[in-house]
Each structure stands twice: as C-alpha cells, then as structure tokens.
Amino acid sequence: MFEYELHQIRSAELRREAAAARLVREAVRTRRAARREEAARQAAVPEETHTDRRSRRRLPRTA
C-alpha cells in the first residue's frame, strides 16, 4: 500500500512539472509572437528624419 501512495505522489508531481513546462513554452511562444509583431509594425513605419530635406545633395566628383 505504501508503494502505491508513493506512486500516486510521484505521478501527481510529474503532472505538475509537465503543466509548468507547458506554461513556460506558451509564455515563450507568446513573447516571441509579440516581438515579431512589434518588429513588423516598426518596419512598416518609415524612419523619421531630423531635417526637412528629402535627400542630401552631393557635390560632383572632381577629376
């Protein structure tokens, strides 16, 4: 009878560990997805410039 109770305790412990591992994996997956969405949103927004000029004019090359 004692062995059966130990088996039950160990089985319950393994189930708790598995549930915790699943929760961690889900959290990692969620954070990764949020990071991807943020990167996609940032890529969609054009970078701000500090000047009103559209592009920098270059001097002609000298010989």
Secondary structure, DSSP 8 states (H G I E B T S, - for coil): -HHHHHHHHHHHHHHHHHHHHHHHHHHHHHHHHHHHHHHHHHHHS----SSS-SS--------
